[in-house]
Amino acid sequence: MKKFLGPYKDLPNNVFVIFFARMVNSAGHFVMPFMAMFLSNKLGLSTEKTGYFMMLAAFAYVPGSFIGGKLADHLGRKKIFILFQSLAALSFIPCAFLGNSTVIPWLLILSSLFGGAAGPANGAMVADLTNSTNRKEAYSLLYLGHNLGFAVGPMVAGLLYKNHLPWIFIGDALTTFLSLILVAVFIPETRPDEEKIAEIHDDLEINERAEGGSLLSAMIKRPVLMTFLFCIMLYSFVYVQHLFTLPMQMQQFFGDDQGAKYYGFIMATNALTVVIFTTLVTKLTLKLKPIFCVALGGIFYAAGFGMLSSISHLYLFIFSTFVWTLGEILVSTNGMAYVANNTPVTHRGRFNAIVPIIAEAGHALGPLWTGKYLMTHRVLSVWQLTLYGAFFIALLLFALHYVENGRTQKLKQEEM
């Protein structure tokens, strides 16, 4: 099978197991995409109450992530991942039998808490199973697996929602347990003990070597990584506009009915581009360093989103989506590879807890700040800001790439 997989053919078998596990789990991702609709339509909650519970579900992920990251570094990746992901799935099952009970929102929040705790352990597991020479391919494959599954999940959930609602909760839980069985059976515990860490010390990149101290102390020693994460946060502010500003623009240009229909075409283009072009983009950029690829992604963001300020035909909107989705592929597949390459082996769980929170802050703040901006500005002016913003961030990342190369060479010379 591997010979048909191009740049992925030399990855460890364990990475392929995680690929299938993520694809199965994402294919059963039924509940959360329909949470807002369920709370408002089925439970009859007001928009204010619905927003309140969705905010709590999002916030619950944060303490869960910190707890899971700490435990993954001290107790092991596999057991923590299986424990908390199982608890997240179990939280869905009662929802299938509670009808319109007001207990359901709290169970969904609890599931988000447990899911947050499982995430860092899973991320650390991937970092343990790979190294700096194959992480780009590994994260690309896992990104592809997630999107292959997610392309199916919401569609199936949409078919179940009207007449078979309990199966949304049961189906999400069952696919989660199926993915956990793959991990439980085929993936060993990956957390290295002290003896293993000493054994692999010389094989690790300088920034991956074991360290004592807290997460904060490890992060302070990595100013380039902190600047990189700040850039990713700004990227997410740009990227989230396809969920906030773009649908408003489509409605303004094409009317409510046609705008919604055409926006569906846009999202389908995004999904198809990810599925079809991820492997090709990975193959073409295989010899480029992750931080350089993330910077290159910003150029595609600038071009794809920037052109939205001056187009009005549907085929140009589709072309724009193709361009900015190429940027999404470059940023998503290389961003985590870069972080893993700069995370000490002793802190992988904790870094995988804090990194998504920092990186996705822009995703959370983007709609809020853009909404306030649009109270006094035209929609099209948002795209001019994304053009200049994404281009500036890309230039900063290219500069970081140059600085990092010089710093790495200096450290290697000092070791000799």
C-alpha positions as CSV (number, residue, x, y, z in Angstrom):
1,M,0.0,0.0,0.0
2,K,2.8,2.4,0.9
3,K,4.2,2.6,-2.6
4,F,1.0,4.4,-3.7
5,L,1.4,7.0,-1.0
6,G,4.2,9.1,-2.5
7,P,5.9,11.3,0.2
8,Y,4.3,9.2,3.0
9,K,5.8,5.8,1.9
10,D,8.7,5.8,4.4
11,L,6.7,6.9,7.5
12,P,6.6,4.4,10.4
13,N,3.7,2.0,10.5
14,N,2.5,3.5,13.8
15,V,1.9,6.9,12.0
16,F,-0.4,5.1,9.5
17,V,-2.3,3.6,12.4
18,I,-2.9,7.1,13.9
19,F,-3.8,8.3,10.4
20,F,-6.6,5.7,10.2
21,A,-7.7,6.4,13.8
22,R,-8.0,10.1,13.1
23,M,-9.9,9.5,9.9
24,V,-12.4,7.2,11.7
25,N,-12.7,9.7,14.6
26,S,-13.2,12.6,12.2
27,A,-15.8,10.7,10.1
28,G,-17.8,10.3,13.3
29,H,-17.5,13.9,14.3
30,F,-21.3,14.4,14.5
31,V,-22.1,16.3,17.6
32,M,-20.0,19.5,17.8
33,P,-20.7,20.8,14.2
34,F,-24.5,20.7,15.1
35,M,-24.2,21.9,18.7
36,A,-25.5,25.4,18.0
37,M,-28.4,24.1,15.9
38,F,-29.3,21.4,18.5
39,L,-29.3,23.8,21.4
40,S,-31.4,26.4,19.7
41,N,-33.8,24.3,17.7
42,K,-34.2,21.1,19.7
43,L,-33.8,22.4,23.2
44,G,-35.4,25.7,22.4
45,L,-32.7,27.8,24.0
46,S,-32.4,31.5,23.2
47,T,-29.5,32.7,21.1
48,E,-28.0,34.2,24.2
49,K,-28.2,30.9,26.1
50,T,-26.9,29.0,23.1
51,G,-23.9,31.3,22.7
52,Y,-23.3,31.0,26.5
53,F,-23.1,27.2,26.4
54,M,-21.0,27.2,23.3
55,M,-18.6,29.6,25.0
56,L,-18.4,27.4,28.0
57,A,-17.7,24.4,25.8
58,A,-14.9,26.3,24.1
59,F,-13.4,27.5,27.4
60,A,-13.7,24.0,29.0
61,Y,-11.2,22.7,26.5
62,V,-8.5,25.0,28.0
63,P,-8.2,23.6,31.6
64,G,-8.6,20.1,30.1
65,S,-5.7,20.7,27.8
66,F,-3.4,21.9,30.6
67,I,-4.3,18.9,32.8
68,G,-3.9,16.4,29.9
69,G,-0.5,17.9,28.9
70,K,0.9,17.7,32.4
71,L,-0.3,14.1,32.9
72,A,1.0,13.0,29.4
73,D,4.5,14.1,30.3
74,H,4.5,12.4,33.7
75,L,2.3,9.3,33.3
76,G,2.5,8.4,29.6
77,R,0.8,9.4,26.3
78,K,-1.2,6.3,25.5
79,K,-3.0,5.7,28.7
80,I,-3.9,9.4,29.2
81,F,-5.1,9.7,25.6
82,I,-7.3,6.5,25.9
83,L,-8.6,7.5,29.3
84,F,-9.8,11.0,28.5
85,Q,-10.9,10.3,24.9
86,S,-13.0,7.4,26.3
87,L,-14.5,9.8,28.9
88,A,-15.3,12.3,26.1
89,A,-17.1,9.6,24.1
90,L,-19.0,8.3,27.2
91,S,-20.3,11.9,27.9
92,F,-22.2,11.7,24.6
93,I,-24.1,8.5,25.2
94,P,-26.6,9.7,27.9
95,C,-27.5,12.6,25.5
96,A,-29.1,10.1,23.2
97,F,-31.6,9.1,25.8
98,L,-32.3,12.4,27.7
99,G,-34.7,13.9,25.1
100,N,-34.8,17.7,25.7
101,S,-33.2,17.6,29.1
102,T,-31.2,20.7,30.1
103,V,-28.6,18.3,31.4
104,I,-27.4,17.7,27.8
105,P,-25.5,21.1,27.4
106,W,-23.5,20.3,30.5
107,L,-22.6,16.9,29.2
108,L,-21.4,18.4,26.0
109,I,-19.3,20.9,28.0
110,L,-17.9,17.9,30.0
111,S,-17.1,16.1,26.8
112,S,-15.1,19.2,25.6
113,L,-13.2,19.2,28.9
114,F,-12.2,15.5,28.4
115,G,-11.5,16.1,24.7
116,G,-9.1,18.9,25.7
117,A,-7.3,16.6,28.0
118,A,-6.9,13.9,25.3
119,G,-5.5,16.3,22.7
120,P,-2.0,17.0,24.1
121,A,-1.3,13.3,24.7
122,N,-2.2,12.5,21.1
123,G,0.0,15.3,19.8
124,A,2.9,14.2,22.0
125,M,2.5,10.7,20.7
126,V,3.0,11.8,17.1
127,A,6.1,13.8,18.1
128,D,7.5,10.7,19.9
129,L,7.0,8.5,16.9
130,T,8.6,10.9,14.4
131,N,11.8,13.0,14.1
132,S,12.9,16.1,12.4
133,T,13.5,14.3,9.1
134,N,10.0,13.0,8.6
135,R,7.6,15.2,10.7
136,K,6.5,17.2,7.7
137,E,5.3,14.1,5.9
138,A,3.7,12.7,9.2
139,Y,1.7,15.9,10.0
140,S,0.7,16.2,6.4
141,L,-0.7,12.7,6.4
142,L,-2.6,13.2,9.6
143,Y,-4.0,16.5,8.4
144,L,-5.2,14.7,5.3
145,G,-6.7,11.9,7.4
146,H,-8.6,14.4,9.5
147,N,-10.0,16.2,6.5
148,L,-11.0,12.9,4.7
149,G,-13.0,11.9,7.7
150,F,-14.4,15.4,8.3
151,A,-15.6,15.6,4.7
152,V,-18.0,12.7,5.6
153,G,-18.9,13.3,9.2
154,P,-21.1,16.5,9.0
155,M,-22.8,15.2,5.9
156,V,-23.8,12.0,7.7
157,A,-24.8,13.9,10.8
158,G,-27.0,16.2,8.6
159,L,-28.9,13.2,7.3
160,L,-29.4,11.8,10.9
161,Y,-30.3,15.2,12.5
162,K,-34.0,15.4,11.6
163,N,-35.3,11.9,12.1
164,H,-32.6,10.0,13.9
165,L,-31.1,12.5,16.3
166,P,-30.0,10.0,19.1
167,W,-27.7,8.4,16.6
168,I,-25.7,11.6,16.3
169,F,-24.6,11.1,19.9
170,I,-24.3,7.3,19.7
171,G,-22.5,7.4,16.3
172,D,-20.0,9.9,17.6
173,A,-19.2,7.8,20.6
174,L,-18.9,4.5,18.6
175,T,-16.5,5.9,16.0
176,T,-14.4,7.4,18.9
177,F,-14.2,4.0,20.5
178,L,-13.3,2.4,17.2
179,S,-10.5,4.8,16.7
180,L,-9.3,4.1,20.3
181,I,-9.2,0.4,19.7
182,L,-6.8,1.0,16.8
183,V,-4.5,3.0,19.1
184,A,-4.9,0.6,22.0
185,V,-4.0,-2.5,19.9
186,F,-1.3,-1.2,17.5
187,I,0.4,1.8,19.3
188,P,2.8,1.1,22.2
189,E,3.4,3.6,24.9
190,T,5.6,6.3,23.3
191,R,6.7,8.4,26.3
192,P,10.5,7.8,26.7
193,D,11.8,7.0,30.2
194,E,15.0,8.6,31.5
195,E,17.1,5.7,30.2
196,K,15.6,6.1,26.7
197,I,16.1,9.8,26.7
198,A,19.8,9.4,27.6
199,E,20.1,6.9,24.8
200,I,18.6,9.1,22.1
201,H,20.2,12.4,23.4
202,D,22.7,12.7,20.6
203,D,20.2,11.8,17.9
204,L,17.8,14.6,18.9
205,E,18.0,18.1,17.5
206,I,19.4,20.7,19.9
207,N,15.9,22.2,20.7
208,E,14.4,18.7,21.3
209,R,16.9,17.6,24.0
210,A,15.6,16.9,27.5
211,E,15.3,19.8,29.9
212,G,14.4,20.3,33.5
213,G,12.1,23.0,34.8
214,S,8.7,24.2,34.0
215,L,6.8,24.8,30.8
216,L,7.4,28.5,31.2
217,S,11.1,28.2,31.6
218,A,11.3,26.0,28.5
219,M,9.3,28.5,26.5
220,I,11.4,31.5,27.6
221,K,14.5,29.7,26.3
222,R,12.8,29.6,22.8
223,P,12.1,33.2,21.8
224,V,12.0,32.3,18.1
225,L,9.4,29.7,18.8
226,M,7.4,32.2,20.8
227,T,7.5,34.7,17.9
228,F,6.5,31.9,15.5
229,L,3.4,31.1,17.6
230,F,2.5,34.8,17.7
231,C,2.7,34.8,13.9
232,I,0.5,31.7,13.8
233,M,-2.0,33.5,16.0
234,L,-2.1,36.4,13.5
235,Y,-2.5,34.0,10.7
236,S,-5.6,32.4,12.4
237,F,-7.0,35.9,12.6
238,V,-6.7,36.2,8.8
239,Y,-7.9,32.7,8.1
240,V,-11.1,32.9,10.2
241,Q,-12.4,35.5,7.9
242,H,-13.5,32.8,5.5
243,L,-16.1,31.8,8.2
244,F,-17.1,35.3,9.2
245,T,-16.6,38.0,6.5
246,L,-16.8,35.8,3.4
247,P,-20.4,34.5,4.0
248,M,-21.5,38.1,4.6
249,Q,-19.9,39.2,1.4
250,M,-21.5,36.4,-0.5
251,Q,-24.9,37.5,0.8
252,Q,-24.3,41.1,-0.1
253,F,-23.3,40.2,-3.6
254,F,-25.7,37.4,-4.5
255,G,-28.6,37.7,-2.0
256,D,-29.6,35.5,0.9
257,D,-30.6,32.3,-1.1
258,Q,-28.0,32.4,-3.8
259,G,-25.3,33.7,-1.4
260,A,-25.9,30.7,1.0
261,K,-25.8,28.3,-2.0
262,Y,-22.6,29.8,-3.4
263,Y,-20.9,29.9,0.0
264,G,-21.6,26.1,0.1
265,F,-19.7,25.9,-3.2
266,I,-16.8,27.8,-1.6
267,M,-16.6,25.4,1.3
268,A,-16.8,22.4,-1.0
269,T,-13.9,23.9,-3.0
270,N,-11.9,24.3,0.2
271,A,-12.5,20.7,1.3
272,L,-11.8,19.2,-2.2
273,T,-8.6,21.3,-2.5
274,V,-7.4,20.0,0.9
275,V,-8.1,16.3,0.0
276,I,-6.7,16.5,-3.6
277,F,-3.7,18.7,-3.2
278,T,-2.3,18.0,0.3
279,T,-0.1,15.2,-0.9
280,L,1.1,17.1,-4.0
281,V,2.0,20.2,-1.9
282,T,3.8,18.1,0.6
283,K,5.8,16.4,-2.2
284,L,6.7,19.7,-3.8
285,T,7.9,21.3,-0.5
286,L,9.5,18.2,1.0
287,K,13.1,19.7,1.0
288,L,12.0,23.1,2.4
289,K,12.2,23.8,6.1
290,P,8.8,23.9,8.0
291,I,9.2,27.6,9.0
292,F,9.9,28.6,5.4
293,C,6.8,26.7,4.2
294,V,4.7,28.4,6.9
295,A,6.0,31.8,5.6
296,L,5.1,30.7,2.0
297,G,1.6,29.9,3.2
298,G,1.2,33.5,4.2
299,I,1.9,34.6,0.6
300,F,-0.9,32.4,-0.5
301,Y,-3.2,33.8,2.2
302,A,-2.3,37.3,1.1
303,A,-3.0,36.5,-2.6
304,G,-6.2,34.4,-2.0
305,F,-7.9,36.6,0.6
306,G,-6.6,39.9,-0.8
307,M,-8.2,39.4,-4.2
308,L,-11.6,39.2,-2.5
309,S,-11.5,43.0,-2.2
310,S,-11.9,43.4,-6.0
311,I,-13.9,40.5,-7.5
312,S,-17.6,39.9,-8.0
313,H,-17.9,36.7,-10.2
314,L,-18.4,33.2,-8.6
315,Y,-15.6,31.6,-10.6
316,L,-13.1,34.1,-9.2
317,F,-14.4,33.4,-5.6
318,I,-13.7,29.7,-6.3
319,F,-10.2,30.5,-7.6
320,S,-9.6,32.7,-4.6
321,T,-10.6,29.8,-2.3
322,F,-8.2,27.4,-4.1
323,V,-5.4,29.9,-3.6
324,W,-5.9,30.5,0.1
325,T,-6.6,26.8,0.8
326,L,-3.1,26.1,-0.6
327,G,-1.9,28.5,2.2
328,E,-4.0,26.6,4.7
329,I,-2.3,23.3,3.7
330,L,1.2,24.8,4.0
331,V,0.5,26.4,7.4
332,S,-1.4,23.4,8.9
333,T,1.0,20.7,7.8
334,N,4.2,22.5,8.6
335,G,3.2,24.5,11.7
336,M,3.0,21.6,14.1
337,A,6.1,20.0,12.6
338,Y,8.1,23.2,13.4
339,V,6.7,23.2,16.9
340,A,7.6,19.6,17.5
341,N,11.1,20.2,16.2
342,N,11.6,22.9,18.9
343,T,9.9,21.1,21.8
344,P,12.1,19.4,24.5
345,V,11.3,15.7,24.6
346,T,10.5,16.1,28.4
347,H,7.8,18.7,27.7
348,R,6.0,17.5,24.6
349,G,2.6,17.0,26.4
350,R,2.7,20.4,27.9
351,F,3.8,22.1,24.7
352,N,1.0,20.4,22.9
353,A,-1.4,21.8,25.4
354,I,-0.4,25.4,25.2
355,V,0.4,25.7,21.5
356,P,-3.1,25.3,20.2
357,I,-4.5,27.8,22.7
358,I,-2.0,30.5,21.7
359,A,-2.3,29.7,18.0
360,E,-6.1,29.7,18.0
361,A,-6.5,32.9,20.0
362,G,-6.8,34.8,16.7
363,H,-9.5,32.4,15.6
364,A,-11.5,33.3,18.7
365,L,-10.9,37.1,18.6
366,G,-11.1,37.5,14.8
367,P,-14.9,37.6,14.5
368,L,-15.2,39.9,17.6
369,W,-12.8,42.5,16.4
370,T,-13.9,42.2,12.7
371,G,-17.5,42.7,13.8
372,K,-16.6,45.9,15.5
373,Y,-14.5,47.1,12.6
374,L,-17.4,46.4,10.2
375,M,-19.7,48.7,12.1
376,T,-17.8,51.7,10.6
377,H,-16.2,50.1,7.5
378,R,-17.1,48.3,4.3
379,V,-16.8,44.5,4.0
380,L,-14.4,44.8,1.1
381,S,-11.9,46.8,3.3
382,V,-11.4,43.7,5.5
383,W,-9.7,41.9,2.6
384,Q,-7.3,44.7,2.1
385,L,-6.3,44.4,5.8
386,T,-5.8,40.6,5.3
387,L,-3.7,41.2,2.2
388,Y,-1.3,43.6,4.1
389,G,-1.4,41.6,7.3
390,A,-0.7,38.2,5.9
391,F,2.1,39.6,3.7
392,F,3.7,41.3,6.7
393,I,3.5,38.1,8.8
394,A,5.0,36.1,6.0
395,L,8.0,38.5,5.8
396,L,8.5,38.3,9.5
397,L,8.5,34.5,9.3
398,F,11.1,34.6,6.4
399,A,13.2,36.8,8.7
400,L,12.8,34.3,11.5
401,H,13.9,31.5,9.1
402,Y,17.1,33.4,8.4
403,V,17.7,34.1,12.1
404,E,17.1,30.5,13.1
405,N,19.5,29.2,10.4
406,G,22.3,31.5,11.8
407,R,21.5,30.5,15.4
408,T,21.5,26.8,14.6
409,Q,24.8,27.0,12.8
410,K,26.3,28.9,15.8
411,L,25.1,26.2,18.3
412,K,26.5,23.4,16.2
413,Q,29.9,25.1,16.0
414,E,29.9,25.5,19.8
415,E,29.2,21.8,20.3
416,M,32.1,20.8,18.1
